[in-house]
């Protein structure tokens, strides 16, 4: 089989992604990642008030709304040297952390678990044996034989009606599924539980940000005043609600998400040896205790790991012109000085030039441009961002909770540290960091309450709010660790208006195409690492590795016409 496998669109992701895999027999020889949609934010932002940028930037994506708002306000605050009060820092940490826990749990159960869990097989399970399995893993209350029998009955009605609904359009019965029926029933039941669980989790964003998605933000702090005696501010009742949400999050992570990940991973240990990718990892850093200008207080440090070497952490400078650059050699964009040149985001350009085939088409011309995504590089090197990069960075930096949890998980799975450099390692790392961050939420909440009890209720810094006090020219970068990886927005301000704005997002780093040196991006490289396909018409193996990155392609692509005129149509067959 020396054919080209095309998966378009990749489902169970945000946005539109096409993967083409050139086969050598049953093995993927070369892989190509193509973002097939465009967005319109960077150009839309030009000429606007920088203080309003966050509201537009949040619309980059319908899933990652909060993180783009945070990156945007931080960019303006950096450009104007604008500090924020400690309470605002803690509230932002809580909001970002809530996004992590919500996003990772939902990704595991509703976007990725079905790559490992055979839903139809759950019909063969013995509910009593399923309960015994679940009770051996944790003390989760919903683990009785009656509960699993009820869930199995629900699933049976779906199947018998021929309307699988949320479980439709999958490869049930594929020989790559290895879980016994009882494990499948347990996982499907927890899938349904997670749908219910997430409704409570989003309340934290509505308490501090007024709504979800697209919570409100504010350059200089947060838009929620603290007044324990006011019904319209953050008061004792709302703080108690936040505490309840945090406890609710941690309970599900500890009793369901972590045990399920370890249990499922135990049946797929062969996936610890495929899907590695580039072996280079980048973090930009986040969760400041004292401020973004105090890196020593960040929970997640910034840095780069090269060639799997955890003994050496390389410093990362977000402002250095020769460090982070975006390339468009294989992207449907042009640069004024040519497509082989790399540009730092302060000098970034967004000039569309679609040269691909007109849809419908069989294959991309991968020797030319083949994606709406750019190709970010750090010092010319391809870098993976995301949960695996963060866990490796925390581990390498000696963060004790990360080391303890990582060793616990690897011992349970009888796997070496090198197992993390893989498809399954990427998935496991997402689970590990969810517990780390969920646990930290209690610390940030306790610190916020302590500040309030000590008489500090300030959540906003009024200094520099009026443009008349701004310099005529300023530039800054706002960065943060989004659930899917390092995210940064660069802004150039001239005469109190946005002159240039560029966002380099996690899925640009990971899903971008080859660069001017022909280096494959992380998605592409991961698929080229030890992937044997059982059936080209059921590309489950491709889905497993791509989903391990949790793609968000709406975030990763760029824009065009400032007048809003349609310039291109993308059709998916």
Residue pairs with C-beta under 8 A, 6 or more apart in sequence:
1 23
1 25
1 26
1 533
1 536
2 23
2 24
2 25
3 23
3 536
4 20
4 21
4 22
4 23
4 362
4 363
5 20
5 21
5 23
5 28
5 533
5 536
5 539
5 542
6 18
6 19
6 20
6 21
6 362
6 363
7 18
7 19
7 20
7 21
7 539
7 542
7 543
8 17
8 18
8 19
8 36
8 572
8 573
9 16
9 17
9 18
9 36
9 572
10 17
10 18
10 19
10 543
10 546
10 551
11 169
12 110
12 111
12 112
12 114
12 543
12 547
13 111
13 546
13 547
13 550
13 551
13 552
13 553
14 61
14 62
14 63
14 64
14 551
14 552
14 553
14 554
14 555
15 35
15 37
15 61
15 507
15 551
15 552
15 553
15 554
15 555
15 556
15 557
16 35
16 36
16 37
16 553
16 570
16 572
17 33
17 34
17 35
17 36
17 511
17 546
17 551
17 553
18 33
18 34
18 35
18 36
18 364
19 31
19 32
19 33
19 34
19 523
19 527
19 542
19 546
20 31
20 32
20 34
20 363
20 364
20 366
21 28
21 30
21 31
21 32
21 527
21 531
21 533
21 539
21 542
22 28
22 29
22 30
22 31
22 32
23 29
23 533
23 536
26 532
26 533
26 534
27 531
27 532
27 533
28 527
28 528
28 531
28 532
28 533
28 542
29 528
30 524
30 528
31 520
31 523
31 524
31 525
31 527
31 528
32 364
32 366
32 370
32 513
32 514
32 524
33 371
33 373
33 511
33 512
33 513
33 521
33 523
33 524
34 364
34 370
34 371
34 372
34 373
34 513
35 371
35 372
35 373
35 507
35 511
35 553
35 556
35 557
36 371
36 372
36 553
36 570
36 572
37 372
37 553
37 554
37 557
37 570
38 352
38 372
38 557
38 558
38 559
38 560
38 567
38 568
38 570
39 60
39 554
39 557
39 558
39 559
40 559
40 560
40 561
40 564
41 56
41 57
41 59
41 60
41 501
41 503
41 559
42 348
42 350
42 501
42 502
42 503
42 558
42 559
43 350
43 559
43 560
43 561
43 562
44 56
44 559
44 562
45 53
45 56
45 57
45 498
45 501
46 498
46 499
46 500
46 501
46 562
47 497
47 498
48 56
48 497
48 498
49 467
49 496
49 497
49 498
50 76
50 79
50 80
50 219
50 491
50 493
50 496
50 497
50 498
51 76
51 219
53 72
53 73
53 75
53 76
53 489
53 491
53 498
53 501
54 68
54 69
54 72
54 73
54 76
54 217
54 219
55 69
55 214
57 68
57 69
57 71
57 72
57 489
57 503
58 65
58 66
58 68
58 69
58 72
58 213
58 214
59 65
59 214
60 68
60 503
60 505
60 554
60 555
61 68
61 552
61 554
61 555
62 213
62 554
63 103
63 213
63 552
63 554
64 482
64 483
64 484
64 487
64 505
64 552
64 555
65 212
65 213
65 214
65 215
66 95
66 96
66 99
66 205
66 209
66 213
66 215
67 96
67 99
67 480
67 482
67 483
67 487
68 487
68 489
68 503
68 555
69 214
69 215
69 217
70 92
70 95
70 96
70 217
70 478
70 480
71 478
71 479
71 480
71 482
71 487
71 488
71 489
71 503
72 217
72 478
72 489
72 491
73 217
73 218
73 219
73 478
74 292
74 477
74 478
74 479
74 480
74 489
75 476
75 477
75 478
75 489
75 490
75 491
76 82
76 219
76 476
76 478
76 491
76 493
77 83
77 84
77 219
77 220
77 292
77 476
77 478
78 292
78 476
78 477
78 478
79 474
79 475
79 476
79 491
79 493
80 464
80 470
80 471
80 474
80 476
80 493
81 464
82 219
82 220
82 461
82 463
82 464
83 291
83 293
83 461
83 463
84 220
84 221
84 291
84 460
84 461
85 221
85 456
85 458
85 459
85 460
85 461
86 290
86 451
86 456
87 222
87 226
87 448
87 451
87 452
87 456
87 457
87 458
87 459
88 220
88 221
88 222
88 458
88 459
88 460
88 461
89 288
89 289
89 290
89 291
90 444
90 445
90 447
90 448
90 451
91 208
91 222
91 224
91 448
91 459
92 222
93 287
93 288
93 289
93 440
93 444
94 204
94 208
94 242
94 246
94 441
94 444
94 445
94 448
95 204
95 205
95 208
95 209
95 215
96 286
96 287
96 480
97 287
97 437
97 438
97 440
97 441
97 444
98 201
98 202
98 204
98 205
98 245
98 249
98 441
99 205
99 482
99 483
100 433
100 434
100 437
100 438
100 483
101 201
101 249
101 253
101 434
101 437
101 438
101 441
102 198
102 201
102 202
102 249
103 483
103 484
103 550
104 257
104 387
104 430
104 431
104 433
104 434
104 483
105 194
105 197
105 198
105 252
105 253
105 257
105 434
106 194
106 198
107 430
107 483
107 550
108 257
108 260
108 261
108 427
108 430
108 431
109 187
109 190
109 191
109 194
110 191
110 194
110 195
111 547
111 550
112 427
112 547
112 548
112 550
113 187
113 191
113 260
113 264
114 167
114 170
114 191
115 540
115 543
115 544
115 547
116 177
116 179
116 187
116 264
116 267
116 268
116 544
117 177
117 179
117 183
117 184
117 187
117 188
117 191
117 264
118 172
118 173
118 174
118 177
118 179
118 184
119 155
119 164
119 167
119 170
119 172
119 184
119 188
120 159
120 172
120 173
121 172
121 173
121 177
121 179
121 181
121 184
122 152
122 155
122 181
122 184
122 185
122 187
122 188
123 152
123 155
123 156
123 159
123 181
124 181
125 148
125 152
125 180
125 181
125 182
125 184
125 185
126 181
126 182
127 145
127 146
127 148
127 149
127 152
127 185
128 145
129 182
130 145
130 148
130 182
130 185
130 186
130 189
131 143
131 144
131 145
131 147
131 148
133 182
133 183
133 186
133 263
134 140
134 143
134 148
134 186
135 143
137 259
137 260
137 262
137 263
138 254
138 255
138 256
138 259
139 255
140 255
140 256
140 259
142 189
142 193
147 189
148 185
148 186
148 189
151 185
151 188
151 189
151 192
152 185
154 192
155 167
155 185
155 188
158 164
158 165
158 167
171 538
171 540
174 534
174 535
174 538
174 540
175 534
176 534
176 540
176 541
178 267
178 268
179 187
179 264
179 267
183 263
183 264
183 267
186 260
186 263
187 260
187 264
190 256
190 260
193 252
193 256
194 252
194 256
197 248
197 252
200 245
200 248
201 245
201 248
201 249
202 212
203 241
203 245
204 242
204 245
204 246
205 211
205 212
205 215
206 212
206 215
207 224
207 234
207 238
207 241
207 242
208 215
208 222
208 224
208 234
208 242
209 215
209 216
209 217
209 222
209 223
209 224
210 216
210 223
210 224
216 223
217 223
218 460
219 465
220 460
220 461
220 462
220 463
220 464
220 465
221 458
221 459
221 460
221 461
222 459
222 460
223 460
224 233
224 234
224 459
225 233
225 234
225 457
225 459
225 460
226 233
226 234
226 452
226 457
226 458
226 459
227 233
227 234
227 235
227 457
228 235
228 236
228 452
229 235
239 448
239 449
239 452
242 445
243 445
246 438
246 441
246 442
246 445
249 438
249 441
250 438
250 439
250 441
250 442
253 434
253 435
253 438
254 435
257 431
257 434
257 435
258 431
258 434
258 435
261 427
261 428
261 431
262 409
262 412
262 413
265 413
265 424
265 427
265 428
266 412
266 413
268 424
269 413
269 414
269 415
269 424
271 422
271 423
271 424
271 544
272 413
272 415
272 419
272 422
272 424
272 425
273 419
273 422
273 530
274 422
274 423
274 529
274 530
274 531
274 545
275 422
275 423
275 424
275 426
275 526
275 527
275 529
275 530
275 531
275 544
275 545
275 548
276 421
276 422
276 525
276 526
276 529
277 384
277 421
277 522
277 523
277 525
277 526
277 529
278 381
278 382
278 383
278 384
278 520
278 522
278 525
279 306
279 307
279 308
279 421
280 304
280 305
280 306
280 307
280 378
280 381
280 382
280 383
280 384
281 304
281 305
281 383
281 384
281 385
281 388
281 389
281 392
281 393
282 303
282 304
282 305
282 316
282 378
282 383
282 384
282 385
282 389
282 485
282 486
282 509
283 300
283 301
283 302
283 303
283 304
283 316
283 385
283 389
283 390
283 393
283 481
283 486
284 302
284 316
284 318
284 479
284 480
284 481
284 486
284 487
284 488
285 295
285 298
285 300
285 301
285 302
285 303
285 479
285 481
286 298
286 299
286 300
286 479
286 480
286 481
287 298
287 299
287 300
287 437
287 440
287 481
288 294
288 297
288 298
289 297
289 298
289 299
289 447
290 297
291 297
295 301
295 302
299 437
299 440
300 390
300 393
300 394
300 481
301 313
301 393
301 394
301 397
302 315
302 316
303 313
303 314
303 315
303 316
303 393
303 397
304 313
304 314
304 315
304 316
304 378
304 381
304 383
305 312
305 313
305 314
305 389
305 392
305 393
305 396
306 312
306 314
306 381
308 418
308 421
310 392
310 395
310 396
310 417
311 396
313 393
313 396
313 397
316 323
316 324
316 378
317 323
318 324
318 477
318 479
318 488
319 346
319 477
320 344
321 344
321 346
321 347
322 344
322 379
323 344
323 378
323 379
324 344
324 345
324 376
324 377
324 378
324 488
324 504
325 342
325 343
325 344
325 376
325 377
325 380
326 342
326 343
326 345
326 348
326 374
326 375
326 376
326 377
326 502
326 504
326 508
327 340
327 341
327 342
327 374
327 375
327 376
327 377
327 515
327 516
328 334
328 335
328 339
328 369
328 374
328 375
329 339
329 340
329 369
329 375
329 514
329 515
329 516
330 366
330 368
330 369
330 370
330 371
330 375
330 513
330 514
330 515
331 369
331 371
331 372
331 373
331 374
331 375
331 512
331 513
332 352
332 353
332 354
332 355
332 356
332 369
332 371
332 372
333 339
333 349
333 350
333 351
333 352
333 353
333 369
333 374
333 558
334 349
334 351
334 352
334 353
335 341
335 343
335 349
335 351
336 349
336 351
339 369
339 516
340 516
342 377
342 380
342 516
343 349
345 477
345 488
345 490
345 502
345 503
345 504
346 475
346 490
346 492
346 500
346 502
347 500
348 490
348 500
348 502
350 502
350 558
350 559
350 560
352 558
352 559
352 560
352 567
352 568
353 369
354 567
354 568
355 368
355 369
356 364
356 365
356 368
356 369
356 370
357 364
357 365
359 569
359 570
359 571
359 572
359 573
360 571
360 573
364 370
366 514
369 513
370 513
371 512
371 513
372 557
372 558
373 507
373 508
373 511
373 512
373 513
373 553
373 556
373 557
374 504
374 508
374 512
374 558
375 508
375 512
375 513
375 514
375 515
375 521
376 383
376 504
376 508
376 509
376 512
377 383
377 515
377 519
380 517
382 515
382 519
382 520
382 521
382 522
382 525
383 389
383 509
383 522
384 485
384 509
384 510
384 522
385 484
385 485
385 486
385 506
385 509
385 510
386 426
386 430
386 484
386 485
386 506
386 510
386 549
386 550
387 426
387 429
387 430
387 432
387 433
387 483
387 485
388 420
388 421
388 425
388 426
388 429
388 430
389 485
389 486
390 429
390 433
390 481
391 402
391 406
391 420
391 429
391 432
391 433
392 420
392 429
394 402
394 433
394 436
395 402
395 403
395 406
395 417
401 436
401 439
402 432
402 433
402 436
405 432
405 435
405 436
406 417
406 420
406 432
409 428
409 432
410 416
410 417
410 419
410 420
413 419
413 428
419 425
420 426
420 428
420 429
423 526
423 544
423 545
423 548
424 548
426 548
426 549
427 548
430 550
464 470
467 496
470 493
470 496
472 494
472 495
473 492
473 493
473 494
474 492
474 493
475 490
475 491
475 492
475 493
476 490
476 491
476 493
477 488
477 489
477 490
477 491
478 488
478 489
478 491
479 486
479 487
479 488
479 489
480 487
480 488
481 487
482 505
482 506
483 550
484 505
484 506
484 507
484 510
484 549
484 550
484 551
484 552
484 555
485 506
485 507
485 509
485 510
486 506
486 509
487 503
487 504
487 505
487 506
488 503
488 504
489 501
489 502
489 503
490 500
490 501
490 502
490 503
490 504
491 498
491 500
491 501
492 498
492 499
492 500
492 501
493 499
503 555
505 552
505 555
505 556
506 552
506 555
506 556
507 549
507 551
507 552
507 553
507 555
507 556
508 555
508 556
509 522
510 521
510 522
510 523
510 549
510 551
511 521
511 522
511 523
511 549
511 551
511 553
511 556
512 521
512 556
513 521
513 524
514 520
514 521
514 524
520 528
522 549
523 545
523 546
523 549
523 551
526 545
526 548
526 549
527 542
527 545
527 546
531 541
531 542
531 545
532 541
533 539
533 541
533 542
534 540
534 541
560 567
560 568
561 567
